[in-house]
Amino acid sequence: MKHLHLFLLLLAFTLPAQDYRWQQHVNYQMKVRLDVKTHRLEGTQKLTYTNHSPDTLSKVYYHLYYNAFQPGSMMDVRSRTIADPDRRVTDRIAKLSDSEIGYQHILELKQDGRPASYTVNGTLLEVTLPRPILPGTKAVFDMKFEAQVPVQIRRTGRNNREGIAYSMTQWYPKMAEYDHQGWHAYQYVGREFHGVWGDFDVQITIDPAFVIGATGVLQNPNEIGHGYEKNGSKVNRPQGELTWHFVAKNVIDFAWAADPDYTHTITQVPDGPEVHFFYQRNEKTAENWNRMQEYVVRHFQFMNRSFGKYPYPVYSVIQGGDGGMEYPMCTLVLGEGNFSGLLSTTVHEICHSWFQAVLASNESLYPWMDEGFTSFAQDESLANLFNTGNNPHEDSYQSYLALVRSGLQEPASQHSDHFTTNRAYSTAAYSMGSLLLNQLKYIMGDEAFYRAMRNYYNAWKFRHPEPNDFIRIMEKTSGMSLHWFMRYWIHTTKRIDYGIKQVLEQDGKTFVVLERIGELPMPAELTVTWRNGTTEVFYLPLNETLGNKKAPTSIKWNVLTPWPWVNPTYIVEINRASKDILLLELDARQQTADINRENNRVDFSIPLKGYADPTR
């Protein structure tokens, strides 16, 4: 027995530890046919599922997203009962007729050749397996299914307001993600998505008059034509239907759109992807879509430099007719409207290729890691494209500030479907997520921040990172402790509010009393503008950071002793008389989300109000 115990002990030290961050893998082979007269889709799906988990699976779950577009669905009820419904949805689902609803019906399902039993629960398909899938093994699911494409209400559907025939997103039975947290089998209520990494081989048969833009690389361009012809080569299209064949490797989803009036153009990003544009060319679109192409190329170049290299060979910008929505290797956007709106939306959706398509955090649980980081990158890129000198994140700040003042703010850490209002969700996901990065840039310094963002991308691409993974990369790169800020900003509704409480003078020195009014502590920068026009900064580290950012070289920088977060006040001693000071300002670059900037400034060129006048 003694020797057995010794053997087991040695075995425990020699066996490699099980990595809890395993990932499942899917390989889809689909052949589908869309009848453009009846709007019915029928097809087959062969799904090879690899169980890399340490668990034996007795069930699997599929998403049936189209089922949300039926009267009485959870999406319908939620939209009719929430205080501020999405104006694109409201009560439209409740008014759909039988010929207008969406559905996905499973006609046959087998696992490894054996019939599998299943039940449909709203937008979920629960499958009881005839044979459990053991750890480290594969299972092959063969499915026959049919669907009706709904009238477009949100993201997916047919015949939208811009006249696009089909926006085919969330269109196929999709295996739910299973990871160390278990099954992510969420009902489709209207928010975000999560997917398993895998490969897609998709053949789509349709009327030959239609042009398709999609995820992946077209495999049969010589048969297709429609702008895919090279060097003026002729294409002999069939008289009946035409099959488009796409392949996409290492993606989490597959989307496509089809319309008989699409114009298709192609441009190349230097050392980057081939970018395809699909849009209805008319007086509302032609000039803007032509003009947009050069900006899209420059945007890809900016993103590659700033956040990491786009890994796929192609990307498609597709007029989809319903706002903007991101998918792997493509986006669907509104095609009409002014140039500014078109470009801004397209830039935003392309940014998702880094944060949703490649990093692919769970959008349902951590929408701020996708929408927020995407919004931050969008604003940075647009500022670069147009060389604007303004704070590119001011709109995010104003949106956040308005939510705070409304009294509707909720913690950003909850599941995206469970916010009380759409406004609270969108501000938390987009604006607060963007401001998280902007304030980390303030805490860490610009150089360390961008280096950390590239490190994060390169370390976690294709791995579904979670909040701790992100903040640990930021900490390792900067050498600072940063968890405290993410906990405050994401898990609470505590706010930042610093102010200049008092200015005093004694023995030719100026003493500035700073006050922490809000509950969320931050490092502080007090900028002094002298009457001769020069400036210098007094930097007050927060003791929680356990380190300082690198001092800028363009300004005189004074590092003071850290401000303990429990202390409500801090006195800054300036070794010059107040008569030399023109302006005192906290956070002069306005990088923190201070909810009251009115108390951040003391202007000595006007009579002081509410402060001790040091000149008396």
C-alpha positions as CSV (number, residue, x, y, z in Angstrom):
1,M,0.0,0.0,0.0
2,K,2.9,2.3,0.8
3,H,4.4,1.8,-2.6
4,L,1.0,2.4,-4.3
5,H,0.6,5.8,-2.4
6,L,4.1,6.8,-3.6
7,F,3.3,5.8,-7.2
8,L,0.0,7.9,-7.1
9,L,1.9,10.8,-5.7
10,L,4.5,10.7,-8.4
11,L,1.9,10.3,-11.0
12,A,0.1,13.4,-9.8
13,F,3.3,15.4,-10.3
14,T,4.2,13.9,-13.7
15,L,0.9,14.0,-15.5
16,P,0.2,17.2,-17.4
17,A,-2.5,19.3,-15.9
18,Q,-5.9,19.4,-17.7
19,D,-6.2,22.8,-19.4
20,Y,-9.6,24.1,-18.4
21,R,-9.6,26.3,-21.5
22,W,-10.2,23.6,-24.0
23,Q,-12.3,24.3,-27.0
24,Q,-14.8,22.3,-29.0
25,H,-14.5,22.1,-32.7
26,V,-17.1,21.9,-35.5
27,N,-16.9,21.1,-39.2
28,Y,-20.0,22.0,-41.2
29,Q,-20.8,20.7,-44.6
30,M,-24.1,22.2,-45.9
31,K,-25.9,22.0,-49.1
32,V,-29.0,24.2,-49.3
33,R,-31.5,25.5,-51.9
34,L,-33.4,28.7,-51.6
35,D,-36.6,29.0,-53.5
36,V,-37.0,32.7,-54.3
37,K,-40.7,32.4,-55.0
38,T,-41.8,30.7,-51.8
39,H,-38.9,32.0,-49.6
40,R,-38.3,28.5,-48.4
41,L,-34.9,27.0,-47.7
42,E,-34.2,23.3,-47.6
43,G,-31.0,21.6,-47.1
44,T,-28.7,19.0,-45.5
45,Q,-26.1,19.5,-42.8
46,K,-23.2,17.2,-42.0
47,L,-21.6,18.3,-38.8
48,T,-18.5,16.7,-37.4
49,Y,-18.3,17.6,-33.7
50,T,-15.0,17.1,-31.8
51,N,-15.3,16.9,-28.0
52,H,-12.1,18.4,-26.6
53,S,-13.7,18.7,-23.1
54,P,-13.0,16.4,-20.2
55,D,-16.7,15.7,-20.0
56,T,-18.9,13.0,-21.5
57,L,-21.8,14.6,-23.4
58,S,-25.2,12.9,-23.3
59,K,-27.0,15.9,-24.9
60,V,-26.2,18.6,-27.4
61,Y,-28.1,21.8,-28.2
62,Y,-28.6,23.7,-31.5
63,H,-29.8,27.3,-32.0
64,L,-32.9,27.7,-34.2
65,Y,-32.8,31.4,-34.5
66,Y,-35.5,31.8,-37.1
67,N,-38.1,30.6,-34.6
68,A,-37.8,34.0,-32.8
69,F,-39.8,35.6,-35.6
70,Q,-43.1,34.1,-34.7
71,P,-45.9,35.7,-32.7
72,G,-45.6,34.8,-29.0
73,S,-41.9,34.2,-29.1
74,M,-39.6,35.4,-26.4
75,M,-38.3,38.1,-28.7
76,D,-41.8,39.2,-29.6
77,V,-43.0,39.3,-25.9
78,R,-39.9,41.1,-24.7
79,S,-40.1,43.7,-27.4
80,R,-43.8,44.4,-26.6
81,T,-43.2,44.7,-22.8
82,I,-39.8,46.4,-22.4
83,A,-40.0,50.1,-21.6
84,D,-38.0,51.2,-24.6
85,P,-38.3,48.6,-27.4
86,D,-36.0,48.5,-30.4
87,R,-37.9,50.7,-32.9
88,R,-37.1,48.2,-35.6
89,V,-39.0,45.5,-33.7
90,T,-41.7,46.9,-31.4
91,D,-44.9,44.8,-32.2
92,R,-44.0,43.8,-35.7
93,I,-43.4,40.1,-34.9
94,A,-46.9,39.9,-33.4
95,K,-48.4,41.0,-36.6
96,L,-46.6,38.5,-38.9
97,S,-48.9,36.2,-41.0
98,D,-48.1,32.5,-41.5
99,S,-46.4,33.3,-44.8
100,E,-44.2,36.0,-43.2
101,I,-42.9,34.3,-40.1
102,G,-39.6,32.5,-39.8
103,Y,-39.1,28.9,-38.7
104,Q,-36.6,26.1,-38.8
105,H,-37.9,22.6,-38.9
106,I,-35.8,19.6,-38.4
107,L,-36.9,16.8,-40.7
108,E,-34.3,14.2,-39.7
109,L,-31.3,14.0,-37.3
110,K,-28.9,11.2,-36.9
111,Q,-25.7,10.8,-34.8
112,D,-23.2,8.4,-36.3
113,G,-26.0,6.9,-38.4
114,R,-28.3,6.4,-35.4
115,P,-31.6,8.4,-35.1
116,A,-31.4,11.0,-32.4
117,S,-34.4,12.1,-30.4
118,Y,-34.9,15.8,-29.9
119,T,-37.3,18.5,-28.6
120,V,-37.8,22.0,-29.8
121,N,-38.0,24.7,-27.1
122,G,-38.5,28.1,-28.7
123,T,-35.2,28.9,-30.4
124,L,-33.4,25.9,-29.0
125,L,-33.2,22.3,-30.2
126,E,-32.4,19.9,-27.3
127,V,-30.9,16.6,-28.7
128,T,-30.7,13.4,-26.5
129,L,-27.8,11.4,-28.0
130,P,-28.2,7.7,-28.8
131,R,-24.5,7.4,-27.9
132,P,-22.7,9.7,-25.5
133,I,-19.7,11.6,-26.9
134,L,-16.7,10.7,-24.8
135,P,-13.8,13.1,-24.1
136,G,-11.4,13.3,-27.0
137,T,-13.8,11.7,-29.5
138,K,-15.8,12.8,-32.5
139,A,-19.4,12.5,-33.5
140,V,-21.0,13.1,-36.9
141,F,-24.5,14.6,-37.0
142,D,-26.5,14.3,-40.3
143,M,-29.5,16.6,-40.5
144,K,-32.2,17.4,-43.0
145,F,-33.9,20.7,-42.3
146,E,-36.2,23.2,-43.9
147,A,-36.8,26.9,-43.1
148,Q,-38.9,29.8,-44.0
149,V,-37.1,33.1,-44.3
150,P,-39.0,35.7,-42.4
151,V,-39.9,39.2,-43.5
152,Q,-36.9,41.2,-42.2
153,I,-37.5,42.7,-38.8
154,R,-34.1,42.5,-37.2
155,R,-30.8,41.5,-38.8
156,T,-32.1,38.5,-40.8
157,G,-34.9,38.2,-43.3
158,R,-36.3,39.1,-46.7
159,N,-37.4,42.2,-48.6
160,N,-36.1,44.8,-46.2
161,R,-36.7,48.6,-46.4
162,E,-33.8,49.1,-48.8
163,G,-35.1,46.4,-51.2
164,I,-32.5,43.8,-50.5
165,A,-34.0,40.4,-51.3
166,Y,-32.3,38.2,-48.7
167,S,-30.1,38.9,-45.6
168,M,-29.3,35.4,-44.5
169,T,-28.0,35.5,-41.0
170,Q,-28.8,33.1,-38.2
171,W,-30.2,31.0,-41.0
172,Y,-29.1,27.5,-40.2
173,P,-29.3,25.1,-37.2
174,K,-26.2,26.1,-35.3
175,M,-24.5,24.0,-32.6
176,A,-24.4,25.8,-29.3
177,E,-21.1,26.4,-27.5
178,Y,-20.0,24.2,-24.7
179,D,-17.0,25.2,-22.6
180,H,-15.7,25.3,-19.0
181,Q,-18.9,27.2,-18.0
182,G,-21.1,24.5,-19.5
183,W,-23.6,24.9,-22.4
184,H,-24.3,28.4,-23.6
185,A,-27.7,27.5,-25.0
186,Y,-29.5,30.9,-24.7
187,Q,-32.9,31.6,-26.1
188,Y,-32.7,34.2,-28.9
189,V,-34.3,37.3,-27.3
190,G,-32.6,39.9,-29.4
191,R,-29.1,40.5,-28.3
192,E,-25.8,38.8,-29.1
193,F,-24.3,35.5,-30.2
194,H,-21.6,33.0,-29.3
195,G,-20.2,30.3,-31.5
196,V,-17.9,27.3,-31.7
197,W,-14.7,27.6,-33.7
198,G,-14.8,25.5,-36.9
199,D,-14.7,25.2,-40.7
200,F,-17.6,25.7,-43.1
201,D,-18.1,24.2,-46.5
202,V,-21.4,25.7,-47.8
203,Q,-23.1,25.2,-51.2
204,I,-26.0,27.5,-51.9
205,T,-28.3,26.8,-54.9
206,I,-30.4,29.8,-56.1
207,D,-32.0,31.4,-59.1
208,P,-29.0,32.4,-61.4
209,A,-30.1,36.1,-61.5
210,F,-29.1,36.5,-57.9
211,V,-25.7,37.6,-56.7
212,I,-24.4,36.3,-53.3
213,G,-21.9,37.9,-50.9
214,A,-20.9,35.7,-48.0
215,T,-18.5,34.6,-45.3
216,G,-15.6,32.7,-46.8
217,V,-13.8,32.3,-50.1
218,L,-15.8,31.5,-53.2
219,Q,-14.6,28.2,-54.7
220,N,-16.2,28.3,-58.2
221,P,-15.8,31.9,-59.5
222,N,-15.4,30.8,-63.1
223,E,-18.9,29.3,-63.0
224,I,-20.5,32.3,-61.2
225,G,-19.5,35.5,-63.0
226,H,-21.4,38.4,-61.4
227,G,-18.2,40.5,-61.1
228,Y,-16.0,37.5,-60.3
229,E,-14.7,37.3,-63.9
230,K,-11.0,37.8,-64.2
231,N,-9.4,39.5,-67.2
232,G,-12.7,39.7,-69.0
233,S,-13.2,35.9,-69.1
234,K,-16.6,34.8,-70.3
235,V,-18.9,32.8,-68.0
236,N,-21.5,30.4,-69.2
237,R,-24.2,30.4,-66.6
238,P,-26.7,27.6,-66.4
239,Q,-30.3,28.2,-67.6
240,G,-31.7,26.7,-64.4
241,E,-30.3,27.3,-61.0
242,L,-26.8,28.2,-59.9
243,T,-24.8,26.8,-57.0
244,W,-22.4,29.0,-55.1
245,H,-19.7,27.2,-53.2
246,F,-18.0,28.9,-50.2
247,V,-15.3,27.7,-47.8
248,A,-14.4,29.4,-44.5
249,K,-11.7,28.1,-42.2
250,N,-11.6,28.7,-38.4
251,V,-14.7,30.9,-38.0
252,I,-17.6,31.0,-35.5
253,D,-20.5,31.5,-38.0
254,F,-21.5,31.8,-41.6
255,A,-23.6,34.5,-43.1
256,W,-24.7,35.5,-46.6
257,A,-26.9,37.8,-48.6
258,A,-28.5,37.6,-52.0
259,D,-30.0,40.1,-54.4
260,P,-30.5,40.2,-58.2
261,D,-29.4,43.9,-58.3
262,Y,-26.1,43.7,-56.5
263,T,-23.1,45.5,-58.0
264,H,-19.9,43.7,-57.1
265,T,-16.5,45.4,-56.9
266,I,-13.2,44.3,-55.4
267,T,-10.3,46.2,-53.9
268,Q,-7.0,45.0,-52.3
269,V,-5.6,46.0,-48.9
270,P,-1.8,46.1,-49.2
271,D,-0.5,43.2,-47.1
272,G,-4.1,42.5,-46.2
273,P,-7.3,41.0,-47.4
274,E,-9.1,41.3,-50.7
275,V,-12.2,43.4,-49.9
276,H,-15.4,42.8,-51.8
277,F,-18.3,45.3,-51.9
278,F,-21.9,44.2,-52.7
279,Y,-24.5,47.0,-53.1
280,Q,-27.4,48.1,-55.2
281,R,-26.0,50.8,-57.5
282,N,-28.4,53.7,-57.7
283,E,-28.4,57.5,-57.2
284,K,-28.5,56.9,-53.4
285,T,-25.5,54.7,-53.2
286,A,-23.1,54.9,-56.2
287,E,-21.0,57.9,-55.1
288,N,-20.8,56.9,-51.5
289,W,-19.9,53.3,-52.0
290,N,-17.2,54.2,-54.6
291,R,-15.7,56.8,-52.2
292,M,-15.8,54.5,-49.3
293,Q,-13.4,52.0,-50.7
294,E,-10.2,54.0,-50.2
295,Y,-11.2,54.6,-46.6
296,V,-11.9,50.9,-46.0
297,V,-8.4,50.1,-47.2
298,R,-6.8,52.7,-44.9
299,H,-9.0,51.5,-42.0
300,F,-7.7,47.9,-42.4
301,Q,-4.2,49.2,-42.4
302,F,-4.8,51.2,-39.2
303,M,-6.3,48.2,-37.4
304,N,-3.4,46.0,-38.5
305,R,-0.9,48.5,-37.1
306,S,-2.8,49.2,-33.9
307,F,-4.4,46.0,-32.8
308,G,-2.9,43.1,-34.8
309,K,-3.1,41.6,-38.2
310,Y,-6.4,40.5,-39.8
311,P,-5.9,36.8,-40.5
312,Y,-8.4,36.0,-43.2
313,P,-7.8,36.3,-47.0
314,V,-11.0,38.1,-47.8
315,Y,-13.6,40.4,-46.4
316,S,-17.0,41.5,-47.8
317,V,-19.0,44.7,-47.1
318,I,-22.6,43.8,-48.1
319,Q,-25.6,46.1,-48.3
320,G,-28.0,44.3,-46.0
321,G,-30.6,46.9,-45.3
322,D,-30.9,46.7,-41.5
323,G,-28.4,48.9,-39.6
324,G,-25.1,47.1,-39.3
325,M,-24.2,43.6,-38.1
326,E,-20.9,41.8,-37.9
327,Y,-20.2,38.3,-39.0
328,P,-16.9,36.4,-39.7
329,M,-15.3,37.8,-42.9
330,C,-18.2,40.0,-43.8
331,T,-20.7,42.6,-42.5
332,L,-24.2,43.6,-43.5
333,V,-24.9,47.3,-43.4
334,L,-27.4,49.9,-44.5
335,G,-26.4,51.0,-48.0
336,E,-28.3,54.3,-48.4
337,G,-28.1,57.5,-46.4
338,N,-25.2,59.9,-46.2
339,F,-21.5,59.1,-46.6
340,S,-20.6,59.8,-42.9
341,G,-23.2,57.3,-41.6
342,L,-22.2,54.6,-44.2
343,L,-18.5,54.9,-43.4
344,S,-18.9,55.1,-39.7
345,T,-21.1,52.0,-39.6
346,T,-18.8,50.1,-42.0
347,V,-15.7,51.0,-39.9
348,H,-17.5,49.9,-36.8
349,E,-18.5,46.5,-38.3
350,I,-15.0,45.9,-39.7
351,C,-13.5,46.5,-36.2
352,H,-15.7,43.6,-35.0
353,S,-13.4,41.4,-37.2
354,W,-10.8,41.7,-34.5
355,F,-13.0,41.6,-31.3
356,Q,-15.9,39.4,-32.4
357,A,-14.6,37.3,-35.3
358,V,-11.0,36.6,-34.2
359,L,-11.0,37.0,-30.4
360,A,-14.7,36.0,-30.2
361,S,-15.4,36.7,-26.5
362,N,-18.9,35.5,-25.4
363,E,-21.0,38.5,-26.5
364,S,-23.9,37.4,-24.5
365,L,-22.0,37.5,-21.2
366,Y,-19.4,40.1,-22.0
367,P,-20.9,42.4,-24.6
368,W,-18.6,45.3,-23.6
369,M,-15.6,43.2,-24.6
370,D,-16.9,43.2,-28.2
371,E,-19.1,46.2,-28.7
372,G,-17.2,48.4,-26.4
373,F,-13.7,47.5,-27.7
374,T,-15.1,47.8,-31.3
375,S,-16.5,51.3,-30.6
376,F,-13.2,52.4,-29.1
377,A,-11.3,51.2,-32.2
378,Q,-13.9,52.7,-34.5
379,D,-13.4,56.2,-32.9
380,E,-9.7,55.9,-32.9
381,S,-9.6,54.9,-36.6
382,L,-12.0,57.6,-37.7
383,A,-9.9,60.2,-35.9
384,N,-6.9,58.9,-37.7
385,L,-8.7,58.8,-41.1
386,F,-9.8,62.4,-40.9
387,N,-7.0,63.7,-38.7
388,T,-9.3,65.3,-36.1
389,G,-7.8,66.9,-33.1
390,N,-10.9,66.4,-30.9
391,N,-11.3,63.7,-28.2
392,P,-12.6,60.8,-30.3
393,H,-14.4,59.3,-27.3
394,E,-16.4,62.3,-26.2
395,D,-19.6,60.9,-27.6
396,S,-19.1,57.7,-25.5
397,Y,-18.6,59.9,-22.5
398,Q,-21.7,62.0,-23.2
399,S,-23.8,58.8,-23.6
400,Y,-22.5,57.4,-20.3
401,L,-23.1,60.7,-18.5
402,A,-26.7,61.0,-19.8
403,L,-27.4,57.4,-18.6
404,V,-26.0,58.3,-15.1
405,R,-28.2,61.3,-14.9
406,S,-31.2,59.4,-16.1
407,G,-31.0,57.0,-13.1
408,L,-31.2,54.0,-15.4
409,Q,-27.6,52.8,-15.1
410,E,-27.1,49.1,-14.3
411,P,-23.9,47.1,-13.8
412,A,-22.3,46.2,-17.2
413,S,-21.4,42.7,-16.0
414,Q,-24.8,41.1,-16.5
415,H,-26.1,38.9,-19.4
416,S,-26.9,41.2,-22.3
417,D,-30.5,40.0,-22.5
418,H,-31.3,40.8,-18.9
419,F,-30.9,44.6,-18.7
420,T,-34.0,46.3,-17.6
421,T,-33.9,48.8,-20.5
422,N,-32.3,48.7,-24.0
423,R,-30.7,52.1,-23.2
424,A,-28.9,50.7,-20.2
425,Y,-27.7,47.7,-22.2
426,S,-26.4,49.7,-25.2
427,T,-24.7,52.3,-23.0
428,A,-23.0,49.6,-20.9
429,A,-22.0,47.6,-23.9
430,Y,-20.9,50.3,-26.3
431,S,-20.1,53.5,-24.4
432,M,-18.8,52.0,-21.1
433,G,-16.8,49.3,-22.9
434,S,-15.2,52.0,-25.0
435,L,-14.5,54.2,-22.0
436,L,-13.0,51.2,-20.2
437,L,-10.2,51.2,-22.8
438,N,-9.8,54.9,-22.9
439,Q,-9.4,55.1,-19.2
440,L,-6.9,52.2,-19.2
441,K,-5.0,54.1,-21.8
442,Y,-5.0,57.1,-19.3
443,I,-3.9,54.8,-16.4
444,M,-1.2,52.9,-18.4
445,G,0.0,55.5,-20.9
446,D,-0.4,55.4,-24.6
447,E,2.6,53.3,-25.6
448,A,2.0,50.6,-23.0
449,F,-1.7,50.5,-23.8
450,Y,-1.4,49.9,-27.5
451,R,1.4,47.4,-27.0
452,A,-0.9,45.6,-24.5
453,M,-3.8,45.6,-26.9
454,R,-1.6,43.9,-29.6
455,N,-0.3,41.4,-27.0
456,Y,-3.9,40.6,-26.0
457,Y,-5.0,40.0,-29.6
458,N,-2.0,37.9,-30.5
459,A,-2.2,35.9,-27.2
460,W,-5.9,35.2,-27.3
461,K,-7.0,35.1,-31.0
462,F,-9.2,32.1,-31.7
463,R,-9.4,31.3,-28.0
464,H,-12.6,33.0,-26.6
465,P,-10.9,35.3,-24.0
466,E,-12.8,36.3,-20.9
467,P,-12.4,39.5,-18.7
468,N,-9.6,38.1,-16.6
469,D,-7.6,37.1,-19.7
470,F,-7.9,40.6,-21.0
471,I,-6.9,42.5,-17.8
472,R,-4.0,40.1,-17.0
473,I,-2.5,40.9,-20.4
474,M,-2.9,44.6,-19.7
475,E,-1.2,44.1,-16.3
476,K,1.6,42.0,-17.6
477,T,2.4,44.5,-20.3
478,S,2.2,47.6,-18.2
479,G,3.7,46.1,-15.0
480,M,0.7,47.7,-13.1
481,S,-2.2,46.3,-11.1
482,L,-5.4,47.1,-13.0
483,H,-8.0,44.6,-11.8
484,W,-9.4,47.1,-9.3
485,F,-10.5,49.4,-12.1
486,M,-12.2,46.7,-14.2
487,R,-14.0,45.5,-11.0
488,Y,-15.3,49.0,-10.3
489,W,-16.2,49.9,-13.8
490,I,-17.8,46.7,-15.0
491,H,-19.3,45.2,-11.8
492,T,-20.6,48.3,-10.0
493,T,-22.3,51.6,-10.8
494,K,-19.8,53.6,-8.8
495,R,-18.7,56.8,-10.5
496,I,-15.7,59.0,-10.9
497,D,-15.9,62.5,-9.5
498,Y,-12.8,64.5,-8.6
499,G,-12.6,68.2,-7.9
500,I,-10.4,71.0,-6.8
501,K,-11.7,71.8,-3.3
502,Q,-9.5,74.7,-2.2
503,V,-6.5,76.7,-3.3
504,L,-4.3,78.3,-0.6
505,E,-1.0,80.1,-0.5
506,Q,1.7,80.3,2.2
507,D,5.3,81.4,2.1
508,G,5.3,81.8,-1.6
509,K,4.0,78.3,-2.2
510,T,0.6,77.3,-3.6
511,F,-1.3,74.4,-2.0
512,V,-4.1,72.8,-4.0
513,V,-6.5,70.7,-2.1
514,L,-8.0,67.9,-4.3
515,E,-11.1,66.0,-3.4
516,R,-12.4,62.6,-4.3
517,I,-16.2,63.0,-4.3
518,G,-17.2,59.9,-6.3
519,E,-16.8,56.3,-5.0
520,L,-14.6,55.2,-7.9
521,P,-10.9,56.1,-7.3
522,M,-8.5,57.0,-10.1
523,P,-4.9,58.3,-10.5
524,A,-5.1,62.0,-10.9
525,E,-3.4,64.5,-13.2
526,L,-3.3,68.1,-12.2
527,T,-2.2,70.3,-15.0
528,V,-0.8,73.8,-14.2
529,T,-0.8,76.4,-16.9
530,W,1.5,79.2,-16.1
531,R,1.0,82.8,-17.1
532,N,3.9,82.6,-19.5
533,G,2.0,79.9,-21.5
534,T,4.0,76.8,-20.4
535,T,2.4,73.9,-18.6
536,E,3.4,71.1,-16.3
537,V,1.6,68.2,-14.8
538,F,1.6,66.9,-11.2
539,Y,0.8,63.2,-11.4
540,L,-0.8,61.5,-8.4
541,P,-0.6,57.7,-8.8
542,L,-3.3,55.7,-7.1
543,N,-1.8,53.3,-4.6
544,E,-3.9,50.4,-6.1
545,T,-1.9,50.5,-9.4
546,L,1.4,49.5,-7.7
547,G,3.2,51.3,-10.4
548,N,3.3,54.4,-12.6
549,K,2.9,55.0,-16.3
550,K,5.8,56.3,-18.4
551,A,6.1,60.1,-18.2
552,P,5.4,61.9,-21.5
553,T,8.5,63.5,-23.1
554,S,6.6,66.6,-24.3
555,I,5.7,68.1,-21.0
556,K,7.2,68.6,-17.6
557,W,6.0,65.7,-15.4
558,N,6.1,65.6,-11.6
559,V,5.4,62.3,-10.0
560,L,4.0,62.7,-6.4
561,T,3.5,60.1,-3.7
562,P,0.5,57.8,-4.3
563,W,-3.0,58.8,-3.3
564,P,-4.4,56.0,-1.1
565,W,-7.9,55.3,-2.3
566,V,-9.4,55.6,1.2
567,N,-8.3,59.2,1.6
568,P,-11.0,61.7,0.5
569,T,-8.5,64.5,0.0
570,Y,-4.9,65.1,-1.2
571,I,-2.8,68.3,-1.0
572,V,-0.6,69.2,-3.9
573,E,2.3,71.5,-3.0
574,I,3.5,73.8,-5.8
575,N,6.7,75.7,-5.1
576,R,5.6,78.8,-6.8
577,A,3.2,81.6,-5.9
578,S,-0.3,81.6,-7.2
579,K,0.2,84.9,-9.1
580,D,2.2,82.9,-11.6
581,I,-0.7,80.5,-12.3
582,L,-3.2,81.0,-15.0
583,L,-5.2,77.8,-14.8
584,L,-5.4,74.6,-12.7
585,E,-7.2,71.6,-14.2
586,L,-7.7,68.0,-13.3
587,D,-7.8,65.6,-16.2
588,A,-7.1,68.3,-18.8
589,R,-7.2,65.7,-21.6
590,Q,-10.6,64.5,-20.4
591,Q,-9.7,60.8,-20.5
592,T,-11.6,59.9,-17.3
593,A,-15.4,59.6,-17.1
594,D,-15.6,62.2,-14.4
595,I,-19.3,62.8,-14.0
596,N,-18.8,66.5,-13.0
597,R,-16.1,68.3,-14.9
598,E,-17.4,71.7,-13.5
599,N,-15.3,71.3,-10.4
600,N,-12.1,70.3,-12.2
601,R,-10.9,73.8,-13.1
602,V,-9.8,76.9,-11.4
603,D,-9.2,79.8,-13.8
604,F,-7.2,82.6,-12.2
605,S,-8.0,85.0,-15.0
606,I,-11.6,85.4,-13.6
607,P,-12.7,86.0,-10.0
608,L,-12.6,82.9,-7.9
609,K,-15.9,81.5,-6.8
610,G,-16.2,78.9,-4.1
611,Y,-12.4,78.8,-3.5
612,A,-10.1,80.6,-1.0
613,D,-8.5,83.4,-3.0
614,P,-4.7,82.8,-2.4
615,T,-3.9,86.4,-3.5
616,R,-5.6,87.9,-0.4
